[in-house]
Amino acid sequence: MKKTNKKGFTLVELVIVIAVIAILAAVLIPVFSNLINDAKEAAALADARTVYEQYIVEAAQAKEEVAGDLIIQADETHYFAVKEGAFDTNPNKDLDAAKKFFAAEGKTVNTTIKVVNTKNVYIVTLSDETSGG
């Protein structure tokens, strides 16, 4: 009787392992992608809240009136509406979408805060817009 020396895997075994890895990758890649997006959104919200608090403190120190309704642009894709000091924690994707948050109540927001995070130093730029009607 001859002994067969089996070294390695058969083609079927390799194909099964590759198929299992492909299925796992197809399931896990979207999950990790969503986690990354959620983390970016949470960071943008934290930046927006920090800047809003900074804005309130600086306005109090300068004895200026604080805008009740405003929009904070945390980055290129996250705009947060602040209505009477309360944050809408669902970010808007653009400025027009953020303005629609106020338009539902017939309000027009005139103040936008743009956040620039440079090595954890927040630069706040206020811009006032006048509505045409």
N, C-alpha and C positions, 0 to 999 in steps of 0.2 A: 504494500500500500504506500502510495506516494503522499507525502505531506505537502500541503499547499501553504505557502508563506504569504499571508494576506497583509500587505503593507499599504495603508492608505484607505481612502473612502471610494465608494462606487459613485458613479455619475448621478444616480438617483438620490443618494444621500446628500450630495452637494447641492443639487437643485432644490431639495426640500429645505435645507438650511438657508439658502439664499432667499427662498420664497417667504420663510418665516421672518427673516430680517427685514425684507421689503414691507411686509404687512405691519410689523412693529414701527418701522420708520413712517409709514403712511399715517398711522394713528398718532404717533407722538410728535411729529413736526408741527401740526396745527396747534396742539396743546401748548408747546413751548413758545410758539409764535404769539398766542394769546397772552401768555404770561408776560412776555416782553412788552407787549402793548399795554397791558394793565399796569405794569411797573412804570412805564413812561407817563401814563395818565396820572398815576398817583404822585409821581415826582412833579409833574406840571401843576397839579392841584396844590401841593405843598409850597411850591415856589409862588404861586398866585396868592395863597393865604399869607405867606411871609411878606410879600410886597404890599398887600393890602394893609396889614398891620403897620408896616413901615410908613405907608402913606398916611394913615390915621395919626400916628405919633408925630410925624413931621407937620401935618396940618394943625394939630393941637399946639405944637411948639410955636408955630408961626401965627397962631390964633386966626386961622383961616377956616372957612366953612368946608365941611367934608361933603363931597358929592354923595347923595343917597343911593342913586342908581348909577352903576358904571359897569364897564366891561374890562376885564383884565386879559391881556394877550400873554399867555405864559410862554408860548413858543410858536412855531409856524403853523401848527395844527391844533392848538388847544386854546380856546377862548372861553373864559368863565364869566357868567353874568353874576353881578352882585346887586341884589335887589333889597334896598333898605337895610344894608349891612349883612344880609344873609346870602351865602354862596349857593348857587345852583351847582351841585357837585357833578352834574353831567356836562362834560365839556362839549362845546360846539366846535365844528370843524372850520368855520370861517366867521368873519365879522358879521356878515348878513344874517347867518343863523343865530348868532348871539343877540342881534337886535330884534329878531322875531320873538325872542323870549319876552321882551318888554312890549312888543307890538300887540300881543294878545290882550293886554289890558289897556291899550290905547296910549301907552307911554312911548316917548322917544328918548333914548339915552343919548347924552351929549358928551360924556366923558369916557375916554378909553385910556387904560394904563398899559403901556408896553413894557414887558420885563426883558431885561438883558442880563443874563447870568454870566458874569466874567469872573471866574475863579471864586465863586460864592460871594461876590460883591454884586448886589442888585442895583441896577441903574433904572430908575423909574422915569418914564417920559409920559407926561400927560398931554393929551390932545383933545381939544374941544371942537365938536362939530356942531354946526347949526343945521337944524332940520328945515327943509324947504316947504313946510306946510304944517 
